[in-house]
Amino acid sequence: MKKQHRRSLLKGLGGALTLPLLESAANSTADSAVAESAPSRAPLRFLVVGNPFGMHPDNFFPEQFGKKYRSPKTLQSLDWLRDRLTILSHTDHGMKSGHGREVAFLSGVLPETSAAFPEKNMSIDQLIARRTGGDVRFPSIHTTLQRGIRMSWNANGVDIKPFTDPQRLFDHLFLNLTEQERQVRRQLLKRNGSVLDTVGEQFAIIRRNASPTDQQRLDQFATSLRELERNFSDRTVWVDRDKPRFDISEHFDDSEVTIANRYNAIFDMIGYAFQTDLTRVATVGFSPDLSYTDVDGVTRGYHACTHNGKKEDIVNELVSIESFQISQLSRCLKKLDEIPEPDGDGSMLDHTVVLFGSGMGYGGTHSNRDLPILVAGGGFRHLGHVDTRNASGSNMPLCNLYVTLLQRFGIERDQFNTSTGRFELNFESEHSNPTAQPS
């Protein structure tokens, strides 16, 4: 059997697993490596909407804390949702300010420092997708317009490329494979299954010869291996099943294609993918390169507006852009809220945890402090506007919130990367996820 370097990716599996670094490796001689319709009981879903360069703080954070706050301009389109909304002030990842840190939004960890953390820089959406992915056709979906913001990272610390064209996203989600394509897919799954069998045999040898410390490190790898085995078994089921139909024509008729109807198409496709249980995890990003000149009052590019020098006219354009982004989110959430769950237990929004935010606090100063974060839906007992600072005035690690979100999905962890605890956001028992099981 050909030996592999212990840190090499399992290329036959698309880099799905990496063997952890073991203390005994230096002395080791074995150093190698459900139908697509809404289910009868409502599953829990996760939607992340990300902004690349933060939000203008005076127009995002309310002046008042609690539930009786006055919505600043950027958030006014969400007023209808204020009873099911939590806005978090004074939370971040404790990083120095500057471009490049925004990639840590969903992990709290930069790629170059990730080796020191148990999850590396794996993002929370992928941790949740690993839990829910075996029950759906697509473990997760990622999309934006133009260039993405490197928001989602897999277990190997590699950023997941989003779909940047709504038509290609449509083809991926709703276009059926030809018979020839299905045959190729079957062969690929069979081949990858054989590779996985070999990996399992090699792993068993490594585990028998591992030290007690290495045994603990290998436990996490074993869990990932079992999940991957289940995933490949599940993939074969989907090859011969047709996808649900979705009519995209209303978004791309003979009228001018605008940034609004392109994002409408993206959010509507994600919503329908949730409704038909194609996926339970999705990320939608607003690209740093987008031009918003078809938004009323905007004449400059988005990035240019963040460098506004506090000039009132440019700040006004930036706020118009950010208000548009939140209005797109609001439109999506209204649609989710209008869809009743099949078991009669509230709306789809009640069973969708929605996270909006950024890995940068405010692009005008390149600040990575005080990130603009809000959580909606998901059956939580929402708190309105919350000051998350502790008694000494220190900002709360955003990963504390992520611990709470993981627990909401039945992933029983008390730590996630840079967390120091959990954010006290509880959920209603009647909206608890019937399908989530403890880790």
C-alpha positions as CSV (number, residue, x, y, z in Angstrom):
1,M,0.0,0.0,0.0
2,K,1.5,3.3,-1.0
3,K,2.3,5.6,1.9
4,Q,1.1,9.2,2.0
5,H,2.4,12.2,3.9
6,R,0.4,12.6,7.1
7,R,-0.7,16.2,6.3
8,S,-1.7,15.5,2.7
9,L,-5.3,16.0,1.7
10,L,-7.4,13.1,0.5
11,K,-7.5,14.4,-3.0
12,G,-9.7,11.7,-4.2
13,L,-12.3,13.0,-1.8
14,G,-12.0,16.6,-2.9
15,G,-9.9,17.5,0.2
16,A,-12.7,16.6,2.6
17,L,-10.5,15.4,5.4
18,T,-7.0,16.0,6.8
19,L,-5.4,13.7,9.3
20,P,-4.5,15.7,12.4
21,L,-0.8,16.3,13.4
22,L,0.1,13.6,15.9
23,E,2.9,13.7,18.4
24,S,3.8,10.1,17.6
25,A,3.9,10.6,13.9
26,A,7.6,11.1,13.8
27,N,8.1,7.5,14.9
28,S,5.3,6.0,13.0
29,T,5.7,3.6,10.1
30,A,2.1,3.9,9.1
31,D,2.2,7.6,8.2
32,S,-0.4,7.7,5.4
33,A,-3.3,8.6,5.2
34,V,-35.1,11.4,1.6
35,A,-37.2,13.0,-0.9
36,E,-36.8,16.7,-1.9
37,S,-39.9,18.1,-0.4
38,A,-40.7,19.8,3.0
39,P,-40.3,17.1,5.7
40,S,-43.2,16.1,7.9
41,R,-41.6,17.9,10.9
42,A,-39.9,21.2,10.5
43,P,-36.1,21.1,10.4
44,L,-34.0,23.9,11.7
45,R,-32.1,25.9,9.0
46,F,-29.3,28.4,9.0
47,L,-29.0,31.5,6.8
48,V,-26.0,33.8,6.9
49,V,-26.0,37.2,5.1
50,G,-22.7,38.9,5.1
51,N,-21.5,42.4,4.4
52,P,-17.8,42.8,3.5
53,F,-16.9,46.1,5.1
54,G,-19.2,46.6,8.1
55,M,-21.9,49.2,8.5
56,H,-22.0,52.9,9.3
57,P,-22.3,52.6,13.1
58,D,-24.5,55.6,13.8
59,N,-27.1,54.3,11.3
60,F,-26.9,50.6,12.4
61,F,-26.8,50.5,16.2
62,P,-29.8,52.0,18.0
63,E,-29.1,54.5,20.8
64,Q,-31.4,52.7,23.2
65,F,-30.9,49.2,24.6
66,G,-33.7,46.7,25.2
67,K,-36.8,46.1,23.1
68,K,-38.1,49.7,23.0
69,Y,-35.3,51.1,20.8
70,R,-35.8,53.5,17.9
71,S,-34.6,51.9,14.7
72,P,-31.8,53.9,13.0
73,K,-32.2,54.5,9.3
74,T,-30.3,51.3,8.1
75,L,-32.6,49.0,10.1
76,Q,-36.0,50.6,9.6
77,S,-37.0,48.0,7.0
78,L,-36.8,45.4,9.8
79,D,-39.2,47.2,12.1
80,W,-41.9,44.6,11.4
81,L,-39.6,41.9,12.9
82,R,-38.4,43.7,16.0
83,D,-40.0,41.1,18.4
84,R,-38.0,38.4,16.7
85,L,-34.7,40.3,16.4
86,T,-31.6,40.6,18.5
87,I,-29.0,43.3,17.7
88,L,-25.6,42.8,19.4
89,S,-23.5,45.8,20.3
90,H,-19.9,45.7,21.4
91,T,-18.9,42.2,20.1
92,D,-16.0,41.3,17.8
93,H,-13.1,38.9,17.4
94,G,-10.6,41.1,19.3
95,M,-8.4,41.6,16.2
96,K,-6.3,44.6,15.1
97,S,-8.0,46.8,12.6
98,G,-7.3,46.7,8.9
99,H,-8.4,44.9,5.7
100,G,-8.0,41.2,5.6
101,R,-9.5,40.5,9.0
102,E,-13.0,40.4,7.6
103,V,-12.4,36.8,6.4
104,A,-12.7,35.7,10.1
105,F,-16.4,36.7,10.3
106,L,-17.7,33.2,10.8
107,S,-14.8,31.6,12.5
108,G,-13.1,34.2,14.7
109,V,-9.7,33.0,13.4
110,L,-7.4,34.1,10.6
111,P,-6.1,31.4,8.3
112,E,-2.5,32.1,9.2
113,T,-3.1,31.6,12.9
114,S,-5.7,28.8,12.7
115,A,-3.4,25.9,13.6
116,A,-3.6,26.9,17.3
117,F,-7.4,26.3,17.4
118,P,-9.4,23.0,17.5
119,E,-11.6,23.9,14.5
120,K,-8.8,25.7,12.6
121,N,-10.6,28.5,10.8
122,M,-13.6,26.3,9.9
123,S,-16.6,28.6,9.8
124,I,-19.7,28.0,11.9
125,D,-21.9,27.4,8.8
126,Q,-19.8,24.5,7.8
127,L,-19.8,23.0,11.3
128,I,-23.6,23.1,11.2
129,A,-23.7,21.8,7.6
130,R,-21.7,18.8,8.8
131,R,-24.5,18.0,11.2
132,T,-27.4,18.6,8.8
133,G,-25.9,17.7,5.4
134,G,-26.6,14.0,5.5
135,D,-30.3,14.6,5.3
136,V,-30.4,16.9,2.2
137,R,-29.1,17.0,-1.4
138,F,-26.8,19.9,-0.8
139,P,-25.1,20.2,2.7
140,S,-24.7,24.0,2.1
141,I,-25.2,26.6,-0.6
142,H,-23.0,29.7,-1.0
143,T,-23.7,32.7,-3.3
144,T,-23.0,36.3,-4.0
145,L,-22.7,38.7,-6.9
146,Q,-19.3,39.2,-8.5
147,R,-16.4,38.4,-6.3
148,G,-17.1,36.8,-2.9
149,I,-15.9,37.9,0.5
150,R,-14.3,34.6,1.6
151,M,-16.9,34.1,4.2
152,S,-17.2,30.3,4.4
153,W,-14.3,28.0,5.2
154,N,-14.2,24.2,5.2
155,A,-12.6,21.8,7.7
156,N,-9.3,22.1,5.9
157,G,-9.2,25.8,6.2
158,V,-10.0,26.4,2.5
159,D,-12.5,29.1,1.5
160,I,-15.6,27.8,-0.3
161,K,-16.1,29.6,-3.6
162,P,-19.7,31.0,-3.9
163,F,-21.9,31.0,-7.0
164,T,-21.6,34.5,-8.5
165,D,-24.2,34.2,-11.3
166,P,-27.9,33.6,-10.4
167,Q,-28.4,31.6,-13.5
168,R,-25.6,29.2,-12.5
169,L,-27.1,29.0,-9.0
170,F,-30.4,28.1,-10.6
171,D,-28.8,25.3,-12.7
172,H,-27.0,23.9,-9.7
173,L,-30.1,23.8,-7.5
174,F,-32.9,23.0,-9.9
175,L,-31.6,21.7,-13.3
176,N,-31.7,17.9,-13.5
177,L,-28.7,15.9,-14.7
178,T,-28.9,14.1,-18.0
179,E,-28.6,10.3,-18.0
180,Q,-25.0,10.5,-19.1
181,E,-24.2,13.0,-16.3
182,R,-25.9,10.7,-13.7
183,Q,-23.8,7.8,-14.8
184,V,-20.6,9.8,-14.4
185,R,-21.8,10.9,-11.0
186,R,-22.5,7.3,-10.0
187,Q,-18.9,6.2,-11.0
188,L,-17.4,9.1,-9.1
189,L,-19.3,8.2,-5.9
190,K,-18.2,4.6,-6.3
191,R,-14.6,5.5,-6.8
192,N,-14.6,7.9,-3.8
193,G,-16.3,5.3,-1.7
194,S,-13.4,2.9,-2.5
195,V,-10.8,5.6,-1.5
196,L,-12.7,6.1,1.7
197,D,-12.5,2.4,2.5
198,T,-8.7,2.6,2.0
199,V,-8.5,5.6,4.3
200,G,-10.5,3.8,6.9
201,E,-8.1,0.8,6.9
202,Q,-5.1,3.1,7.1
203,F,-6.7,5.1,9.9
204,A,-7.3,1.9,11.9
205,I,-3.6,1.1,11.8
206,I,-2.6,4.6,12.9
207,R,-5.1,4.5,15.7
208,R,-3.8,1.2,17.1
209,N,-0.2,2.6,17.3
210,A,-1.2,6.0,18.6
211,S,-0.2,7.4,22.0
212,P,-3.0,8.3,24.5
213,T,-2.7,12.0,23.6
214,D,-2.9,11.1,19.9
215,Q,-6.0,9.0,20.6
216,Q,-7.8,12.1,21.8
217,R,-6.8,14.0,18.7
218,L,-7.9,11.1,16.5
219,D,-11.3,10.9,18.0
220,Q,-12.3,14.1,16.2
221,F,-11.0,12.7,13.0
222,A,-12.9,9.5,13.5
223,T,-16.1,11.5,13.9
224,S,-15.4,13.3,10.6
225,L,-14.6,10.0,8.9
226,R,-17.9,8.5,10.0
227,E,-19.8,11.6,8.9
228,L,-18.1,11.4,5.5
229,E,-18.9,7.7,5.1
230,R,-22.6,8.5,5.8
231,N,-22.4,11.5,3.4
232,F,-21.1,9.3,0.5
233,S,-23.8,6.7,1.2
234,D,-26.5,9.4,1.1
235,R,-25.1,11.0,-2.1
236,T,-25.9,7.9,-4.1
237,V,-29.6,8.2,-3.2
238,W,-29.9,11.7,-4.7
239,V,-28.4,10.8,-8.2
240,D,-31.6,9.4,-9.6
241,R,-34.0,11.8,-7.9
242,D,-35.3,14.7,-9.8
243,K,-34.9,18.2,-8.3
244,P,-37.9,20.4,-7.5
245,R,-39.0,22.9,-10.1
246,F,-38.5,26.6,-9.7
247,D,-39.7,29.4,-12.0
248,I,-37.0,32.1,-12.2
249,S,-38.6,34.0,-15.1
250,E,-40.2,36.7,-13.0
251,H,-36.7,37.8,-12.0
252,F,-35.3,37.9,-15.5
253,D,-38.0,39.0,-17.9
254,D,-37.6,41.6,-20.7
255,S,-37.1,44.5,-18.2
256,E,-33.7,45.8,-17.2
257,V,-31.7,43.5,-14.9
258,T,-30.8,45.4,-11.7
259,I,-28.9,44.5,-8.6
260,A,-32.3,44.4,-6.8
261,N,-33.8,41.7,-9.0
262,R,-30.6,39.7,-9.1
263,Y,-30.5,39.5,-5.3
264,N,-34.3,38.9,-5.3
265,A,-33.6,35.9,-7.4
266,I,-30.8,34.7,-5.2
267,F,-32.8,35.0,-2.0
268,D,-35.9,33.5,-3.5
269,M,-33.9,30.5,-4.7
270,I,-32.4,30.0,-1.2
271,G,-35.9,30.3,0.3
272,Y,-37.3,27.7,-2.0
273,A,-34.3,25.4,-1.4
274,F,-35.1,25.6,2.3
275,Q,-38.8,25.0,1.7
276,T,-38.1,21.9,-0.4
277,D,-35.3,20.7,1.9
278,L,-32.7,20.8,-0.8
279,T,-30.4,22.3,1.9
280,R,-30.6,23.6,5.4
281,V,-27.5,25.9,5.4
282,A,-26.9,28.8,3.1
283,T,-24.7,31.9,3.0
284,V,-25.4,35.0,0.9
285,G,-22.7,37.7,0.6
286,F,-22.8,41.3,-0.6
287,S,-19.7,41.6,-2.8
288,P,-17.0,44.3,-2.1
289,D,-16.9,45.1,-5.8
290,L,-20.5,45.7,-6.4
291,S,-21.8,48.9,-8.0
292,Y,-25.0,50.1,-6.4
293,T,-25.6,53.0,-8.8
294,D,-29.1,51.7,-9.6
295,V,-30.1,52.3,-6.0
296,D,-31.7,55.7,-5.5
297,G,-29.3,58.4,-4.5
298,V,-26.1,56.4,-5.2
299,T,-23.5,57.6,-7.7
300,R,-20.4,55.9,-6.4
301,G,-19.1,52.3,-5.9
302,Y,-19.6,50.6,-2.6
303,H,-15.9,50.5,-1.6
304,A,-15.5,54.2,-2.6
305,C,-18.4,55.1,-0.3
306,T,-16.7,53.4,2.7
307,H,-13.7,55.8,2.2
308,N,-15.9,58.8,2.8
309,G,-13.8,61.1,4.9
310,K,-16.9,61.8,6.9
311,K,-18.2,63.9,4.0
312,E,-22.0,64.0,4.4
313,D,-22.9,63.4,0.8
314,I,-20.7,60.3,0.6
315,V,-21.9,59.0,4.0
316,N,-25.5,59.4,2.8
317,E,-24.7,57.2,-0.3
318,L,-23.1,54.6,2.0
319,V,-26.1,54.5,4.2
320,S,-28.4,54.2,1.2
321,I,-26.4,51.2,0.1
322,E,-26.5,49.6,3.5
323,S,-30.2,50.3,3.9
324,F,-30.7,48.6,0.5
325,Q,-28.8,45.5,1.8
326,I,-31.0,45.3,4.9
327,S,-34.1,45.8,2.8
328,Q,-33.1,42.8,0.7
329,L,-32.7,40.8,3.9
330,S,-36.1,42.0,5.2
331,R,-37.8,41.0,1.9
332,C,-36.3,37.5,2.2
333,L,-37.4,37.1,5.8
334,K,-40.9,38.3,5.1
335,K,-41.2,35.6,2.5
336,L,-39.9,33.0,4.9
337,D,-42.4,34.2,7.5
338,E,-45.3,33.8,5.0
339,I,-44.6,30.1,4.5
340,P,-46.3,27.9,7.2
341,E,-44.4,24.8,8.4
342,P,-46.1,21.6,7.4
343,D,-46.5,20.5,11.0
344,G,-48.4,23.7,11.9
345,D,-45.6,24.9,14.2
346,G,-45.2,28.5,13.1
347,S,-43.6,29.8,10.0
348,M,-40.4,28.8,8.2
349,L,-38.7,31.9,9.7
350,D,-39.5,30.5,13.2
351,H,-37.4,27.5,12.2
352,T,-34.6,29.4,10.4
353,V,-31.7,30.9,12.4
354,V,-30.7,34.1,10.5
355,L,-27.4,35.7,11.1
356,F,-26.5,39.1,9.5
357,G,-23.1,40.7,10.0
358,S,-19.6,41.4,9.0
359,G,-16.0,40.6,10.0
360,M,-15.3,44.4,9.8
361,G,-16.9,46.9,12.1
362,Y,-16.8,50.0,9.8
363,G,-15.0,50.3,6.5
364,G,-14.6,54.1,6.9
365,T,-11.9,53.5,9.6
366,H,-11.0,49.9,8.7
367,S,-12.1,49.1,12.3
368,N,-12.5,45.5,13.3
369,R,-14.1,46.4,16.6
370,D,-17.8,46.5,17.4
371,L,-19.0,44.3,14.5
372,P,-22.5,44.9,13.2
373,I,-24.3,41.7,14.2
374,L,-28.0,40.8,14.4
375,V,-29.8,37.5,14.8
376,A,-33.4,36.9,13.6
377,G,-36.0,34.1,13.7
378,G,-35.0,30.7,14.8
379,G,-37.5,30.4,17.6
380,F,-35.3,32.4,20.0
381,R,-36.6,34.5,22.9
382,H,-35.2,37.6,21.3
383,L,-33.8,40.5,23.3
384,G,-34.0,43.6,21.1
385,H,-30.8,45.7,21.3
386,V,-28.1,44.2,23.7
387,D,-25.0,45.7,25.1
388,T,-22.7,42.6,25.3
389,R,-19.9,44.1,27.2
390,N,-19.0,42.5,30.5
391,A,-18.8,44.3,33.9
392,S,-15.3,45.6,33.2
393,G,-16.4,47.1,29.9
394,S,-14.7,44.6,27.6
395,N,-16.3,43.5,24.3
396,M,-17.8,40.0,24.1
397,P,-16.1,37.6,21.8
398,L,-18.4,37.0,18.8
399,C,-17.6,33.3,19.1
400,N,-19.7,33.3,22.3
401,L,-22.7,33.9,20.1
402,Y,-21.6,31.1,17.8
403,V,-21.5,28.7,20.8
404,T,-25.2,29.5,21.4
405,L,-26.0,29.0,17.7
406,L,-24.3,25.6,17.6
407,Q,-26.2,24.6,20.7
408,R,-29.4,25.7,19.0
409,F,-28.7,23.0,16.4
410,G,-28.2,20.3,19.0
411,I,-24.4,20.5,18.7
412,E,-23.5,20.3,22.4
413,R,-20.3,22.4,22.6
414,D,-19.3,24.8,25.3
415,Q,-16.5,26.4,23.2
416,F,-15.9,27.5,19.6
417,N,-12.4,28.9,18.8
418,T,-12.0,32.2,20.6
419,S,-15.1,31.9,22.8
420,T,-15.0,32.5,26.5
421,G,-18.6,31.3,27.2
422,R,-22.0,31.5,25.6
423,F,-24.2,34.4,24.8
424,E,-27.4,34.1,26.8
425,L,-30.0,33.9,24.0
426,N,-32.5,31.1,24.8
427,F,-35.0,29.5,22.5
428,E,-38.6,28.6,22.8
429,S,-39.1,24.9,23.5
430,E,-42.1,24.8,21.0
431,H,-39.7,25.8,18.2
432,S,-36.9,23.4,19.2
433,N,-35.5,21.3,16.4
434,P,-37.0,17.8,16.5
435,T,-34.3,16.4,14.2
436,A,-31.2,17.7,16.1
437,Q,-29.4,15.2,18.3
438,P,-26.6,15.9,20.7
439,S,-23.0,15.4,19.4
